[in-house]
Amino acid sequence: MVSEVSGYFNEPFLKKDRVFYRKYQKNIINKCKGRNSLIVLPTGLGKTIIGVLLIGKTLEKYPESKIIILAPTRPLVSQHKASCEEFLDINCDSITSFTGKISPEKRIFHFKNSKIIVSTPQVIKNDIERGRYDLKHVSLIIFDEAHRTRGNYAYCFISSEYINTCQDPLILGLTASPGKSYLRIQQLCNNLFIENVLFKTYEDKDVQQYIFDIDTYLEFVDLPIEVIELSAIWYNLFEKLLQYFIEKKLIPPSKRYYSKSDFLGISRDLTLSLKYENGYIPELSEEEYQSALYFQSPRIIDVVNEGSLNIQSIYSFCSSFISLLHGKDLLESQNITLFLTFLEKLEYKSDQEILSAKRIVNSEHYKFIKNNILQNKIDDYAHPKIEKLFSIVSEELENHLSTKIIIFTQYREMAELLKEKFKNRFGTQLNVEKFIGQASKINDLGFSQDHQIEIIKQFKEGAIDVLIATSVAEEGLDIPNVDAIIFYEPVPSEIRLIQRRGRTGRHSPGRCYLLVARETIDVPFYKAADRKESAMHWVLSHIKELDLCKIADREEICFKKEQTLVSELDLIKNYRERREKEKELLADRSIEEIISELDSFVQSKEFQLFKDSGVTFYSDVLRLDEANLKRSILKLKGNQKEKNKKMTERKMYLNKNVKTLIKIAETYNEDGKMSLSEFKELAQEEEIIEKKYYTHFNQACRLGYLKRVADEVHFVMGYD
């Protein structure tokens, strides 16, 4: 139970009697001053307020400075801007928000004339790369949902640029779930140059008086006999095809449980091994290569070579196995309707002569299911989770007088189905709405960010009682007094579990329900997330095990006495000149990256090995110094002007889904490459699947933004 706490934070740059005083927040702020900090707090303990308090402290020290708040989505940007306006005692005109929809000219103008800038990270990254402004006078950057700071995500670039630009940088990372392992958390700390990690749990004495209990319930259901029979026939086809892999010794016959990860691992191992043996990834040592494999003993590539197996057949069979296991999961953990839709997609792919789908569709098992089993009443195959869901919601309404409930489901189709089921069952008793991402599907348009913001507003104000949401609602929603959270299916990720569960218990006791179908994928998924969350807590409880940064060369930020304001008219007048300058700056950055990579290569063992073997390098012959190298690269870039002009014209007609696929490749590539299987998984998370995936991926490749090489996706260029 929460006890009444009197008092407010009444400090410079905070509005009077607006921010309630909490001692643990004050203690955290005191430890954050002057040190890059990662704050790990369960949802509901006021990460946003801590950010606001640190903004006030930083402006006390540097009143002339600017502060940047980064958030991964536009709705979150809007929420942070609203929080700043609500709590900070500064002119609202000096608080601005950036998104990609605001023109560069306006962004330059507002950055120079604003005190606080709230933005999505990609916008800031693009502007910095093009020299539109710099971070010299930024006294604090807040990275919300800091667990995203990995790979090529824009947070990594911005943090590095900030540390190298500002004389007295201060970073604050905010998250409820930094990662499942020591390695993941260490990488996060490295990427944000973290000097200080502060971790609180609901069990800590100084926070107990401010929190509400969240009761978690596992709600088990048993599958009806009809679904069990259908699943058994479907899985029998999987077992029959699996004999190919067992006979070829590609997978052990003694495994009790086969998952999609097994076959994704085989595909990944083959791709990695082929690249390694052909010399495409020289940065890996034998030991590093071995540890990166999914199947380490025996290696898949060794089995393939010993048996002279057809590699393309192995890839094709892996795809069939993944499809069969995915269909089984849909049937057992979702509903028959999603399974039927999946069968339609398989038939379409089969008609397109895709062998992995054709192998399934032409099987006797598939024909038997279509011609016999599915001729019965479809209602007999309805999933018992749906009735259990209705029962839980009814109990919430009657016994707990709940007014706000969020139901999380993995699939958009399931969200639409549940919305219709709720309307049929509860009629006008409940106002139900779905909350989905922006990507559009056939006969199912995605929600624009403006639409998403409007739905959140209606839910907040009570116009919507039940929100049926996909993963897009996991992070950062500022929705007070959510009475209950219901997982239609468990998720295997500790980050997603924590984010979803944290939607309730913020201002009153809450309840979290997880629907689990016995003897299905639901059970290992729940156990996996629980295990990962426990591992995360252990790492955070042993902070001394982390190797944190030490930034010793901080100096006071120097501000020029005379700062001239830039007018929008000046920016428009100098538009063409500025764009030309931006191109030069981008070219310089590219050159610096190339030179840096060359420098690293010259220091590598591989370079020395080539030299010892008598290999002569181009630079040895021409004595190519840095200045000559720059001239050569700029000349090359000049020859590409016409080609780039044509590419720019093409950009105007890019479909939203094509842009999403390009952005996936740009964000998650490593050295310009990523595995096709990982790319497909990330596309699936954006609801770009099956026919839509192949259509838009092919278009991105045809236009030259992406390139498929064997089982890899190569990032060629961005569309911005």
Secondary structure as UniProt FT lines:
FT   TURN            12..13
FT   TURN            16..18
FT   HELIX           23..32
FT   TURN            33..34
FT   STRAND          37..40
FT   TURN            43..44
FT   HELIX           47..61
FT   TURN            63..64
FT   STRAND          66..70
FT   HELIX           74..87
FT   HELIX           92..94
FT   STRAND          95..98
FT   TURN            100..101
FT   HELIX           104..113
FT   STRAND          116..119
FT   HELIX           121..129
FT   TURN            130..131
FT   TURN            136..137
FT   STRAND          138..144
FT   HELIX           146..148
FT   TURN            151..152
FT   HELIX           154..165
FT   STRAND          171..175
FT   HELIX           182..191
FT   TURN            192..193
FT   STRAND          196..199
FT   TURN            202..203
FT   HELIX           205..208
FT   TURN            209..210
FT   STRAND          214..221
FT   HELIX           225..247
FT   TURN            248..249
FT   TURN            253..254
FT   HELIX           260..277
FT   TURN            278..279
FT   TURN            282..283
FT   HELIX           286..292
FT   TURN            296..299
FT   HELIX           300..307
FT   HELIX           311..333
FT   HELIX           336..351
FT   TURN            352..353
FT   HELIX           355..361
FT   HELIX           364..371
FT   HELIX           373..375
FT   HELIX           378..381
FT   HELIX           384..399
FT   STRAND          405..408
FT   HELIX           412..426
FT   HELIX           427..429
FT   STRAND          432..435
FT   TURN            442..443
FT   HELIX           449..461
FT   STRAND          466..469
FT   HELIX           471..473
FT   TURN            480..481
FT   STRAND          484..487
FT   HELIX           494..501
FT   TURN            502..503
FT   STRAND          510..517
FT   TURN            518..519
FT   HELIX           522..541
FT   HELIX           543..545
FT   HELIX           568..573
FT   HELIX           575..602
FT   HELIX           605..612
FT   TURN            613..614
FT   HELIX           618..622
FT   HELIX           626..639
FT   HELIX           641..651
FT   TURN            652..653
FT   HELIX           656..668
FT   TURN            671..672
FT   STRAND          673..675
FT   HELIX           676..685
FT   TURN            686..687
FT   HELIX           690..702
FT   TURN            703..704
FT   STRAND          706..709
FT   TURN            710..711
FT   STRAND          712..715
//
